[in-house]
Amino acid sequence: MKTDTAEVVEEMRGEYTFDYSQAKPNRFAEYLTGETLTVVLDPDVAAVFQTSDAVNRVLRALIETMPHPVEA
């Protein structure tokens, strides 16, 4: 009989053995060339900006409105 008071013990093993013979190439690796930065959007923001292109367009427009530092 199952009881609600049963404890689940989660424990890390000292060593894990993985079978890399069944590993597959990363299908997203081609997109990770060059510098990348991952940004997590809040759900309300992500609902408006659903693609990285949309986010980049708005951020570039915002950058244009910001004052630029004067170079010496």
C-alpha positions as CSV (number, residue, x, y, z in Angstrom):
1,M,0.0,0.0,0.0
2,K,1.3,3.5,-0.9
3,T,1.5,6.1,1.8
4,D,1.9,9.9,1.6
5,T,4.7,9.8,4.2
6,A,7.2,7.8,2.0
7,E,10.4,9.7,1.6
8,V,12.1,9.9,-1.8
9,V,15.9,10.1,-1.5
10,E,17.6,11.7,-4.5
11,E,21.3,11.1,-4.4
12,M,24.1,11.8,-6.9
13,R,26.2,8.8,-7.8
14,G,30.0,9.1,-7.5
15,E,30.4,8.3,-11.2
16,Y,28.1,7.9,-14.2
17,T,28.8,5.9,-17.3
18,F,27.4,7.2,-20.6
19,D,27.1,5.3,-23.9
20,Y,28.4,7.8,-26.4
21,S,28.2,5.3,-29.2
22,Q,24.6,6.3,-29.7
23,A,25.2,10.1,-29.5
24,K,24.0,12.2,-32.4
25,P,25.6,15.5,-33.7
26,N,24.1,18.7,-32.4
27,R,21.6,19.8,-35.1
28,F,21.7,23.4,-33.7
29,A,25.5,23.7,-33.8
30,E,25.5,25.7,-37.1
31,Y,23.5,28.4,-35.4
32,L,26.0,28.8,-32.6
33,T,28.9,30.2,-34.7
34,G,30.4,33.5,-33.6
35,E,29.3,35.3,-30.5
36,T,25.9,34.5,-29.1
37,L,24.1,35.8,-26.1
38,T,21.0,34.2,-24.6
39,V,18.5,36.5,-22.9
40,V,15.4,35.2,-21.1
41,L,12.3,37.4,-21.7
42,D,9.5,37.7,-19.2
43,P,6.3,36.1,-20.5
44,D,4.5,39.4,-21.1
45,V,7.4,40.7,-23.2
46,A,7.8,37.4,-25.1
47,A,4.1,37.6,-26.0
48,V,4.8,40.9,-27.9
49,F,8.3,40.1,-29.3
50,Q,8.0,36.5,-30.6
51,T,11.2,36.4,-32.7
52,S,14.7,37.5,-32.2
53,D,14.5,39.7,-35.2
54,A,11.6,41.7,-33.6
55,V,13.6,42.1,-30.4
56,N,16.7,43.3,-32.3
57,R,14.7,45.8,-34.4
58,V,13.2,47.4,-31.3
59,L,16.5,47.5,-29.4
60,R,18.3,49.1,-32.4
61,A,15.6,51.7,-32.5
62,L,16.0,52.4,-28.8
63,I,19.8,52.6,-29.2
64,E,19.3,55.3,-31.8
65,T,17.3,57.5,-29.3
66,M,20.0,57.2,-26.6
67,P,22.7,59.9,-26.3
68,H,26.0,58.7,-27.5
69,P,29.2,59.5,-25.4
70,V,31.5,62.2,-26.9
71,E,34.8,60.7,-27.9
72,A,37.9,62.7,-26.9
